[in-house]
Amino acid sequence: MTRFSFSISAKDGAARAGAISMERGEIRTPAFMPVGTAATVKAMRPEEVRASGADIILGNTYHLMLRPGAERVAKLGGLHGFMGWERPILTDSGGYQVMSLSELTRTTEEGVRFKSHLDGSTHMLTPERSIEVQRLLGSDIVMAFDQLVPTTAAVEEQRAAMERSMRWAKRSREEFDRGGEHPKRAAIFGIQQGALDEAMRRASANALIDIGFDGYAVGGLAVGEGQEAMLGCLDFAVEMLPADKPRYLMGVGKPDDVVEAVMRGVDMFDCVLPTRSGRTGQAFTVDGPLNMRNARFAEDLEPIEPGCPCPACTQFSRAYVHHLVKAGEILGAMLMTQHNLWFYQRVMQALRDAIAGQRLQMFAKEFNERYRKTPIDRTSG
C-alpha cells in the first residue's frame, strides 16, 4: 500500500510533470481538481467527473461539517462511499469559508468562533477540530487550518495572520499525527501565507518546512489582487517550497492563470470556475470563453467547441445548448459543466505533454495568444 509519494518524470524550466501515488489511486500532475463542495461536483455524476480525466476532487470541511455533519458522514462509511467517488479526495481546512461566508466571526489563538451561514448556529473551528472533521470525512489529502486575510489588509494584520497560521499549522500537524489509522493512508499539506510580501512568504515557507508536510500549498492568492500581482507573487513564492514535494495553488483559476502558474512550478489546482460557469452559461474553449446565452448561437449547428471530444460537444449543437440555457433547463447546466470539466482536463493533459516534450514555452505562448483573443461579440448579450 502506498500512503503518499510524489515523483517527477519530466521538467521544462520551472515546470514539472509527474505523479502522486496514494492508496486510492494515482494523481497525474500538473493536476486540476474539480470542486465538490458539498459532497458533489454540481450537476455531475461521479463517473462523469472521472470520464473528464479528473484523478482527484476537492471536498469542503466547512460546508460538510455544517451539513450533513462530519460525524454523520463517518457513520455512513466516509465521504468516498457516501458520494460514490472512490479515488482520492482533498479536503480544504474550512479557513477560507469561515472568513468569507460566516457572520460575526471572532478569531483568537484557539481558533475561529462563527455563526453558520445556514441557520445562524454558533460553531468553533480550531486546528484540531478542522483536522478531526477531515479525518471523519476520510480525506486522502488533509489541509492544515490557516487564517486568511485580504491582500489589501494592513501589513501588521497580514503578518499577524501569517504567524498565527504557522502556529496553527504546527497544531494541525500534531493533531493529524494523533489520528490513529488515518495518517497511515492519508497525507497532510501545509499552507504558505504572507499576502504579496516576499519576506513574509519566506518566513512562512521556512516555518512549514521546519514542521514537515507531505505537500505545500500557496494560499491567500486569487482573492481579488489581479493576475499580474498574483503571478508576481508566484515568481518568488513557489520556489521557496521544497522541490521534491507537490506544490498546490489554492483556488486558481482561469485557464490562462493555470498555464502561467504551471510555468512557475505549481503542480496542483482547484477552482469553482468550470462548474460555476457551466451553471451560468459560460463555456470555456481554446478560443476563450463563450457566453452561450448570446443570441448569435440560436441557430448555430456547431458544437460548443469544434473538435472537443466531450459528450456535450459530440452529441449536441450550440443552438440546442443555447436553448437549454435560455430556458433555464437543468440539462443546460449539466452539458455546460461537462464540457468545461473536459476542457480543463484537456488543458492539464496538454501541459503534461508539453513539459514531457520540452515545448512548454511554445505551448503557453500559443495557448495564451489564442485563449486571450476577445472578439467584440464573444461574451456579449
C-alpha positions as CSV (number, residue, x, y, z in Angstrom):
1,M,0.0,0.0,0.0
2,T,1.3,3.4,-1.0
3,R,0.4,6.1,1.6
4,F,1.8,9.0,-0.3
5,S,4.7,9.5,-2.8
6,F,5.5,12.2,-5.4
7,S,7.6,11.5,-8.4
8,I,8.7,13.9,-11.1
9,S,9.1,12.4,-14.6
10,A,9.9,15.5,-16.6
11,K,10.9,19.1,-16.2
12,D,10.8,22.1,-18.5
13,G,12.1,25.2,-16.9
14,A,10.5,25.5,-13.5
15,A,7.5,23.3,-14.6
16,R,7.3,19.7,-13.6
17,A,5.2,16.7,-14.8
18,G,4.9,13.8,-12.5
19,A,2.5,11.8,-10.3
20,I,1.3,11.5,-6.8
21,S,0.7,7.9,-5.7
22,M,-1.8,7.1,-2.9
23,E,-3.8,4.1,-1.7
24,R,-6.9,5.2,-3.8
25,G,-5.0,5.9,-7.0
26,E,-2.5,7.9,-8.9
27,I,-2.9,11.7,-9.5
28,R,-1.2,12.9,-12.6
29,T,0.5,16.3,-12.2
30,P,0.0,19.1,-13.1
31,A,-3.5,18.3,-11.8
32,F,-6.7,20.2,-11.7
33,M,-9.2,19.2,-9.0
34,P,-12.9,19.8,-9.7
35,V,-14.6,21.2,-6.6
36,G,-17.2,19.0,-4.9
37,T,-18.0,21.4,-2.1
38,A,-21.0,19.6,-0.5
39,A,-20.1,16.0,-1.5
40,T,-21.0,16.5,-5.1
41,V,-19.4,18.2,-8.2
42,K,-22.5,20.2,-9.0
43,A,-24.6,18.9,-12.0
44,M,-22.3,15.9,-12.5
45,R,-22.4,12.2,-11.6
46,P,-19.1,10.8,-10.2
47,E,-18.5,8.7,-13.2
48,E,-18.9,11.7,-15.5
49,V,-16.3,13.6,-13.5
50,R,-13.9,10.7,-13.8
51,A,-14.6,10.4,-17.5
52,S,-13.5,14.0,-18.0
53,G,-10.0,13.0,-16.9
54,A,-10.1,14.1,-13.2
55,D,-7.9,12.0,-10.9
56,I,-8.9,13.8,-7.7
57,I,-11.6,16.1,-6.4
58,L,-11.9,18.6,-3.6
59,G,-14.4,18.5,-0.7
60,N,-15.1,21.3,1.8
61,T,-14.6,20.9,5.5
62,Y,-16.8,24.0,6.4
63,H,-19.8,23.0,4.4
64,L,-19.7,19.3,5.2
65,M,-19.3,19.9,9.0
66,L,-22.4,22.0,8.9
67,R,-24.4,19.8,6.6
68,P,-24.8,16.8,6.8
69,G,-22.2,16.8,9.6
70,A,-18.8,15.1,9.7
71,E,-19.9,12.6,12.3
72,R,-22.9,11.6,10.2
73,V,-20.7,11.1,7.1
74,A,-18.3,9.0,9.2
75,K,-21.2,6.9,10.5
76,L,-22.3,6.3,6.9
77,G,-18.9,5.0,5.9
78,G,-17.0,8.1,4.9
79,L,-17.1,10.6,2.2
80,H,-15.9,8.3,-0.6
81,G,-18.7,5.8,-0.3
82,F,-21.3,8.5,0.6
83,M,-20.8,10.3,-2.6
84,G,-19.7,7.4,-4.8
85,W,-16.2,8.6,-5.6
86,E,-13.5,6.0,-4.8
87,R,-10.5,7.9,-6.0
88,P,-8.5,10.5,-3.9
89,I,-10.3,13.4,-2.3
90,L,-8.5,16.5,-0.9
91,T,-10.4,18.5,1.7
92,D,-9.7,22.1,2.4
93,S,-9.5,23.2,6.0
94,G,-12.5,25.4,6.2
95,G,-10.5,28.5,7.0
96,Y,-11.4,30.4,3.8
97,Q,-15.1,29.7,4.1
98,V,-15.2,30.7,7.8
99,M,-13.7,34.1,6.8
100,S,-15.8,34.6,3.6
101,L,-19.2,33.1,4.4
102,S,-19.8,33.3,8.1
103,E,-21.3,36.2,10.1
104,L,-19.9,37.5,13.3
105,T,-16.6,35.7,13.3
106,R,-14.2,36.1,16.2
107,T,-10.6,34.9,15.8
108,T,-8.5,34.1,18.8
109,E,-5.3,32.0,19.2
110,E,-7.6,29.0,19.9
111,G,-9.4,29.2,16.6
112,V,-12.4,30.9,15.0
113,R,-15.9,31.2,16.5
114,F,-18.5,31.8,13.9
115,K,-22.2,31.7,13.0
116,S,-23.3,29.3,10.3
117,H,-24.5,30.9,7.1
118,L,-27.2,28.3,7.0
119,D,-29.1,28.8,10.3
120,G,-27.1,31.2,12.4
121,S,-26.0,28.5,14.9
122,T,-22.6,29.1,16.6
123,H,-19.6,26.9,16.0
124,M,-15.9,26.8,16.9
125,L,-13.4,25.8,14.3
126,T,-9.9,25.2,15.6
127,P,-6.9,23.5,14.0
128,E,-7.7,20.3,16.0
129,R,-11.4,20.4,15.0
130,S,-10.6,21.0,11.3
131,I,-8.3,18.0,11.2
132,E,-10.8,15.9,13.1
133,V,-13.5,16.8,10.6
134,Q,-11.3,15.9,7.7
135,R,-10.4,12.6,9.4
136,L,-14.1,11.8,10.0
137,L,-14.7,12.5,6.3
138,G,-11.9,10.1,5.4
139,S,-10.0,12.7,3.4
140,D,-6.9,11.5,1.5
141,I,-5.1,14.8,1.5
142,V,-5.8,16.9,4.5
143,M,-5.1,20.7,4.6
144,A,-3.7,22.5,7.7
145,F,-6.0,25.1,9.2
146,D,-5.0,28.6,8.5
147,Q,-6.1,32.2,8.8
148,L,-6.7,34.1,5.6
149,V,-6.8,37.9,5.5
150,P,-7.2,40.0,2.3
151,T,-4.1,41.1,0.4
152,T,-5.4,44.7,1.0
153,A,-5.2,44.3,4.8
154,A,-2.6,46.3,6.7
155,V,0.9,44.8,6.8
156,E,0.7,44.3,10.5
157,E,-2.6,42.4,10.1
158,Q,-1.1,40.2,7.3
159,R,2.0,39.4,9.4
160,A,-0.1,38.5,12.5
161,A,-2.3,36.2,10.4
162,M,0.7,34.5,8.8
163,E,2.4,33.9,12.1
164,R,-0.8,32.6,13.7
165,S,-1.3,30.4,10.7
166,M,2.1,28.9,11.3
167,R,1.3,28.1,14.9
168,W,-2.0,26.6,13.7
169,A,0.0,24.6,11.1
170,K,2.0,23.0,13.9
171,R,-1.1,22.2,15.9
172,S,-2.7,20.8,12.7
173,R,0.3,18.5,12.1
174,E,0.2,17.3,15.7
175,E,-3.5,16.5,15.6
176,F,-3.1,14.7,12.2
177,D,-0.3,12.5,13.7
178,R,-2.6,11.6,16.6
179,G,-5.2,10.3,14.2
180,G,-4.9,6.6,14.7
181,E,-5.1,4.7,11.4
182,H,-5.8,7.8,9.3
183,P,-2.2,9.0,9.0
184,K,-1.2,5.6,7.7
185,R,-3.0,6.2,4.4
186,A,-3.6,9.9,4.2
187,A,-1.3,12.9,3.7
188,I,-1.3,16.5,5.1
189,F,-0.3,19.7,3.3
190,G,0.8,22.9,4.9
191,I,-0.3,26.3,3.5
192,Q,2.1,29.2,2.9
193,Q,0.7,32.6,3.7
194,G,2.1,36.2,3.6
195,A,0.0,38.0,1.1
196,L,2.2,39.6,-1.6
197,D,5.2,40.2,0.7
198,E,8.3,38.2,-0.2
199,A,9.8,38.3,3.3
200,M,6.6,37.1,4.9
201,R,6.2,34.3,2.3
202,R,9.8,33.2,3.1
203,A,9.2,33.2,6.8
204,S,6.0,31.2,6.3
205,A,7.7,28.6,4.0
206,N,10.6,28.2,6.4
207,A,8.2,27.6,9.3
208,L,6.2,25.0,7.3
209,I,9.4,23.2,6.3
210,D,10.5,23.0,9.9
211,I,7.2,21.4,10.8
212,G,7.3,19.0,7.8
213,F,4.4,18.2,5.5
214,D,3.7,15.8,2.6
215,G,3.0,18.8,0.3
216,Y,2.8,22.5,0.4
217,A,0.2,25.0,-0.8
218,V,0.4,28.6,-1.8
219,G,-2.6,30.2,0.0
220,G,-4.0,33.7,0.1
221,L,-4.0,34.4,-3.6
222,A,-6.8,34.7,-6.2
223,V,-8.8,36.8,-3.8
224,G,-9.0,39.9,-5.9
225,E,-5.4,41.1,-6.3
226,G,-5.5,40.5,-10.1
227,Q,-3.5,38.3,-12.3
228,E,-0.4,40.4,-12.6
229,A,0.0,40.7,-8.8
230,M,-0.7,37.0,-8.3
231,L,1.9,35.9,-10.9
232,G,4.4,38.4,-9.4
233,C,4.0,36.7,-6.1
234,L,4.3,33.2,-7.6
235,D,7.6,34.3,-9.2
236,F,9.2,34.1,-5.7
237,A,6.7,32.2,-3.5
238,V,6.7,28.8,-5.3
239,E,10.5,28.3,-5.3
240,M,10.5,28.8,-1.6
241,L,8.7,25.4,-1.2
242,P,10.5,22.1,-1.3
243,A,11.2,21.0,-4.9
244,D,10.6,17.3,-4.0
245,K,7.1,17.8,-2.7
246,P,3.9,18.8,-4.6
247,R,3.0,22.5,-4.7
248,Y,-0.6,23.4,-4.7
249,L,-2.0,26.8,-5.7
250,M,-5.3,27.1,-3.9
251,G,-8.4,28.5,-5.7
252,V,-6.9,29.0,-9.1
253,G,-8.2,29.6,-11.6
254,K,-8.8,30.8,-15.1
255,P,-7.3,28.6,-17.8
256,D,-4.5,31.1,-18.5
257,D,-3.8,31.5,-14.8
258,V,-3.3,27.8,-14.6
259,V,-0.9,27.8,-17.6
260,E,1.1,30.6,-16.2
261,A,1.3,29.0,-12.7
262,V,2.5,25.7,-14.1
263,M,5.3,27.5,-15.8
264,R,6.3,28.7,-12.3
265,G,6.4,25.2,-10.8
266,V,2.9,24.7,-9.5
267,D,1.6,21.1,-9.5
268,M,-2.0,21.2,-8.3
269,F,-5.0,23.5,-8.7
270,D,-8.7,23.7,-7.8
271,C,-11.3,26.2,-8.7
272,V,-15.1,26.5,-9.0
273,L,-14.9,28.3,-12.3
274,P,-15.6,25.4,-14.7
275,T,-18.6,24.2,-12.7
276,R,-20.0,27.6,-11.7
277,S,-19.5,29.0,-15.2
278,G,-21.3,25.9,-16.6
279,R,-24.3,26.8,-14.5
280,T,-24.4,30.4,-15.6
281,G,-24.0,29.9,-19.3
282,Q,-20.2,30.4,-19.9
283,A,-18.3,27.8,-21.8
284,F,-14.5,27.6,-21.9
285,T,-12.9,26.9,-25.2
286,V,-9.4,27.2,-26.7
287,D,-10.6,30.5,-28.3
288,G,-11.6,31.9,-25.0
289,P,-14.9,31.8,-23.0
290,L,-18.3,31.8,-24.8
291,N,-21.5,33.2,-23.4
292,M,-24.0,30.6,-24.6
293,R,-26.8,33.0,-23.9
294,N,-25.7,35.1,-26.8
295,A,-28.4,35.3,-29.5
296,R,-25.9,34.5,-32.2
297,F,-25.9,30.9,-31.1
298,A,-29.6,30.4,-31.5
299,E,-29.3,28.7,-34.9
300,D,-25.6,27.6,-34.7
301,L,-25.3,23.9,-35.5
302,E,-21.6,23.8,-34.5
303,P,-20.7,22.1,-31.2
304,I,-19.8,24.3,-28.2
305,E,-16.1,23.8,-29.2
306,P,-15.4,22.2,-32.6
307,G,-13.0,19.3,-32.1
308,C,-13.8,18.8,-28.4
309,P,-14.4,15.1,-27.7
310,C,-16.7,15.6,-24.7
311,P,-20.2,14.1,-24.8
312,A,-21.8,17.6,-24.9
313,C,-19.8,18.5,-28.0
314,T,-20.1,15.2,-29.8
315,Q,-23.9,15.0,-29.3
316,F,-25.4,18.5,-29.2
317,S,-25.2,21.8,-31.0
318,R,-24.6,25.3,-29.8
319,A,-28.2,26.1,-30.8
320,Y,-29.6,23.3,-28.5
321,V,-27.3,24.3,-25.6
322,H,-28.3,28.0,-26.1
323,H,-32.0,27.0,-26.0
324,L,-31.5,25.0,-22.8
325,V,-29.6,27.8,-21.1
326,K,-32.1,30.4,-22.1
327,A,-35.0,28.2,-20.9
328,G,-33.3,27.5,-17.6
329,E,-33.3,23.8,-18.2
330,I,-31.2,21.6,-15.8
331,L,-29.7,19.7,-18.8
332,G,-28.2,23.0,-20.0
333,A,-26.2,23.3,-16.7
334,M,-25.2,19.6,-16.9
335,L,-23.9,19.8,-20.5
336,M,-22.1,23.1,-20.0
337,T,-20.4,21.8,-16.8
338,Q,-19.5,18.6,-18.5
339,H,-17.9,20.4,-21.4
340,N,-16.0,22.8,-19.0
341,L,-14.6,19.9,-16.9
342,W,-13.4,18.2,-20.0
343,F,-11.8,21.4,-21.3
344,Y,-9.9,21.9,-18.1
345,Q,-8.6,18.3,-18.1
346,R,-7.6,18.6,-21.7
347,V,-5.6,21.7,-20.8
348,M,-3.9,19.8,-18.0
349,Q,-3.1,16.8,-20.3
350,A,-1.7,19.3,-22.9
351,L,0.5,20.9,-20.2
352,R,1.8,17.5,-19.1
353,D,2.6,16.5,-22.7
354,A,4.3,19.9,-23.4
355,I,6.5,19.5,-20.3
356,A,7.4,15.9,-21.3
357,G,8.2,17.1,-24.8
358,Q,10.3,20.1,-23.7
359,R,8.0,22.6,-25.5
360,L,6.1,24.3,-22.7
361,Q,7.2,27.8,-23.7
362,M,5.8,27.4,-27.2
363,F,2.6,25.8,-25.9
364,A,2.0,28.5,-23.4
365,K,2.6,31.3,-26.0
366,E,0.3,29.7,-28.5
367,F,-2.4,28.9,-25.9
368,N,-2.4,32.3,-24.3
369,E,-2.5,34.2,-27.7
370,R,-5.5,32.1,-28.8
371,Y,-7.3,32.0,-25.5
372,R,-7.0,35.7,-24.8
373,K,-8.5,36.8,-28.1
374,T,-11.5,38.9,-27.3
375,P,-13.9,39.3,-30.3
376,I,-16.4,42.1,-29.5
377,D,-19.4,39.7,-29.7
378,R,-17.9,36.7,-28.0
379,T,-19.3,37.3,-24.5
380,S,-21.9,39.9,-25.0
381,G,-25.7,39.7,-24.7
